[in-house]
Amino acid sequence: MASPATGHPGFSVPAVMDQARSENFPVASRVLPRRIRPHLLAVYGFARLVDDIGDEAPGDRLVQLDWAERELERAMLGTAEHPVFKTLGVSIAALGLPLAPFKDLIEANRRDQVVSRYQTFEELQEYGMLSAAPVGRLVLLILGCSSPERVARSDRVCVGLQLVEHLQDVAEDHAMGRVYLPAESLAEAGCDPERLVAESERPALCRAVAREVERARELLAEGGPLAASLPLRARLAVAAFAAGGAAALDSIERVSFDVVAHRCRPRPTRLFMRWLSVLGARRARP
């Protein structure tokens, strides 16, 4: 059965894999062992395809996400038809990867079709456990470094990175009818979620963003102990991901939390300094 999304140009296999490489893969490709790079890229390619379906696919996205779950199950059996899932099936078979994290990523995109607001920070964290934490868990499995302690730290880092992305994309998400800032935080700041990006709401939005920056920093603080518990090459890569989130938060603070008027992306020098800081953290238990 062909993918319902194959008619959309953004879902061509080269486009999906190129985007996965550009967004997630450069650090890993430079510092991690060559033997694990194809497995990481297979996971990122899957995540990118599922996100594209959930965010951009024409037609019934829930139907297409159901297709993705069926194709995932076929990948485990070695009978997938879509090239992204065929590639993923090789990694699942070679490493014995569980299907649960992949299904959680699909479920997160299903939730995006029916949930556009989150009342509390705890609800947003729960969403992050579906939309971001599974990738970290899969990366630890691919690295051969998974343990309960590391998974717990990775979950927090990944949820923190997801929160950073939400803060960077406030205007873009609002244009799609989605608000990934807790309603309680917006209310405390005096910000109307329906007029989130209006000029009149800007001071209140900045106050709400400042609160979420604090929360994201607390989550990303787990990146140092997590990285310190890993072998050298894995440590360098994981530290870079955590440092990227922290440097992005620095860029948000630098513009006084005005994420609507400014495109908040980390400066290379700040990213490097944050990377060194994460690498200098104390060691965690493996």
BELCOR-V535778 format. One record per helix or strand of 2 or more residues. SS is the DSSP state (hx for helix, st for strand). FROM is the first residue (numbers start at 1). TO is the last residue. If there is no record, write none. Layout:
BEGIN
ss->SS from->FROM to->TO
ss->SS from->FROM to->TO
END
This chain:
BEGIN
ss->hx from->9 to->11
ss->hx from->13 to->31
ss->hx from->34 to->56
ss->hx from->61 to->77
ss->hx from->83 to->95
ss->hx from->100 to->114
ss->hx from->121 to->131
ss->hx from->133 to->143
ss->hx from->148 to->168
ss->hx from->170 to->175
ss->hx from->183 to->189
ss->hx from->193 to->195
ss->hx from->199 to->220
ss->hx from->222 to->228
ss->hx from->232 to->254
ss->hx from->268 to->279
END
